Amino acid sequence: MSENWVVLLREDPMTTGRPVEGLRIALGLSTGNNPLTIILLGKARILLTEDALDVVDADILEKYLPAIQDLNIPLLVPKGSSEEYSLSPEFTVEEICSSKIQSHLCDAHRVLVLG
């Protein structure tokens, strides 16, 4: 039976490389048979914008973003994120309410939290 995995990113990628590292780890986890979802909270949502070119470890991020886009890994952000950030339409992004974010976290078999 496959296990549902969630990677939760919530730190500011302008000040730390952990969110970029989290995307790298998520990409590695996506190669398995387990369903994977990435949840971005707080300033981690910058990773899905044009400002992502200015983050810590942007050179590493540039290597992994195309694969995340091509694999259509589900990316969840809080409802209203598109009003606050210019989210790139190249990603499979879904804006959901906080109770649904909580449900995803509670229903997951494994959760990796970075920050």
N, C-alpha and C positions, 0 to 999 in steps of 0.2 A: 504494500500500500504506500503510495507516495505521500510525502508530508508537505504541508503548505509552509513556505518560508516567507518572512517579511524582513526587509532591511529598512530601518528607520534612521533617517538622517535629519539632524536638527541644528547643527552648528553653522556658524557663519563662514562660508568658504573664502571670504575675503581676508580672514584672519588666521585660519588654520587649514591644513591639508586633509584633515580627517574626512570631510564630506567627499572629496575626490577619491580618497582611499576606499571609502564605503561604496562608491559606484564601481570601483575596480573589483572589489570583493563580490558585489552583487552580480557583476558580469560573470565572474568565475562560477558562482553558485547557479547561474542560469543555464549552465551547460549540462546540469544533471536532469534527472527525471522529475524533480520536485517543482511544483508551481511556485513562482517567485513574484512578489510585489515589492516595489520600492515606495516608501512613504517619505515625502519631504515636508518638513515643518520649518517654521521660522525662516531665517535667512538662507537656509539650505536650498530654498526654491530658486535662488539666483542661478543655480547650476542649469536651470532650464531656460535661461534667458540669454540675450546677446551679451550681457555683462559677464557671462561665464568666462570670457577671454581674459578677464582681469583678476581671476581668483588665484589663490595659492595653488601651485602645481597645475596651472592652466595647460602647460605642455603635455602633461600626463592625461589630463581630462580630454584634450583633443584626440587622443588615441582611442579612448573608450566610448565617447559619445556616439560615433557612427554605428558601432556595434549595438549599443543599447537601442538606438533608433531602428536599426534593421531587424532586431529581434522582437520589436514591439513589446518590450517588457512593460507591464502596467506600472505607471507612475501615478501615485495618488497625492493630491495636495488639498489643503483645506478649502472649503467653499469660499469664494471671493478672492482667491489668489490671483486670478487674471485681472482683477481690478487694481491690485497692488503691484503686480509684476507683469512684464510683457513676456508671457510664456511662449516658447517656440512651438509653432504648429507641427513641427517635424517629429515631436514626441507623442506617444500615446498617453496623454495626461487626462486624468479624471478629477474634477473637483467634487469633493464629498464633504458632508457635514461631520462634525467632530464625533458624533455618536457612531457613525459608520467607520471612522478611523479606529475608534476604540474596538469595534467589533472585529475588524481585520486583525488587530493586535491580539485580541483575546482568542480568536479562532485559529490563529497560527500555531503550528507545532514548534516552530523555531523562530525567534526574533533576535536579530542582531541590531543593537542600538549603538550608533556612533554619535556621541555628544549629548 
